[in-house]
Amino acid sequence: MLTAYLPAAKLATQFVAGVGVGKIVAGIIKNNVPVITTVEKVVVGTGSFVLGSMLVEQTSNHIEKMTNELAKPLLEKLSGNNETEQ
């Protein structure tokens, strides 16, 4: 039963974290990188998007890894395949 909800929980967590990381990156860049010309706006906007995308991808990978590590013992316990008891 838990295994049916695990992918949805991972996806929801990754989405929330991704939005948060994107907002943080945008705020940091907005407050620390002055842009005056149109060219600067395009360059900084593009760099912000790429940096945010990279961080979101790493965040998603980290959440996937941590969720699997946290869920594994619980899933083993529920399925009766706990190797530590053998």
N, C-alpha and C positions, 0 to 999 in steps of 0.2 A: 504494500500500500504506500509506504514512504517513497519507494522508488518512482512511483507515478508522479509525485509532487516535486521531486528533486530537480528535474530540468526546469520546471516553471519557477522554482525558487531561485535557481542560479540565474536564469534570464532576468527576473525582476531585480535581483541584487546587482547584476551587471549593468542594467539600464540605469538604475538610481545612481550607482557609483559613476557611471559614464557621464551622466548629466552633471553631477557634482564636479568631476574633474574638468569637464569642459568649461563650466562656469568659473572655476578657480583660475584656470589658465587665461581665460578671456579677461578676468578682472586684473590679474597680475600684469598682463601686457598693456591693458588700457591705462593702468595707473603708473606704469613705469617706462613706456615707450612713446615719446612724443611723435605724433604724425601731423604733418602740415600739408604737404602736397598730395595730389591724387596718386602719384606713383608710390609714395610712402604708404598711403592707405592700402593700396593693392598689395604691396610687398609684405607689409606687416600683417595684413589680414590673411594672406596666403600662408605665411609662416605660422601664424597663430592656429590656423586650421590644421596644418600638418603636425605641429607639435601636439595639439590637443588630440588628434587622431592617434598618434603614437602612444601617448599616455593612456588613452582610453583602451587601446589594444592591450597594453601591458597590465592595466588594472583588471581587465576582463580575464586575462590569463591567470593572474594572481588569485582572483576570486574563484575561478574554476579549480585551481590547484587546492586552495584552502578548503573549499566546500567538499571536494573529494576526500581530503584528509580527515575532515571532521565527520563526514557521513560514513566512511568506511567501517569504523568500529561499531557504529550503531546498526548499520545494515548487516554486518556479520552477526551481531548479537541477536537481531531479529530473525535472521535466517537460520540460526543455530549452527553456523559454521565458524564459530569463534576459535581460531587456531591457538589462542593462549590457553584454552581450557583442555587441549588435548595432551 
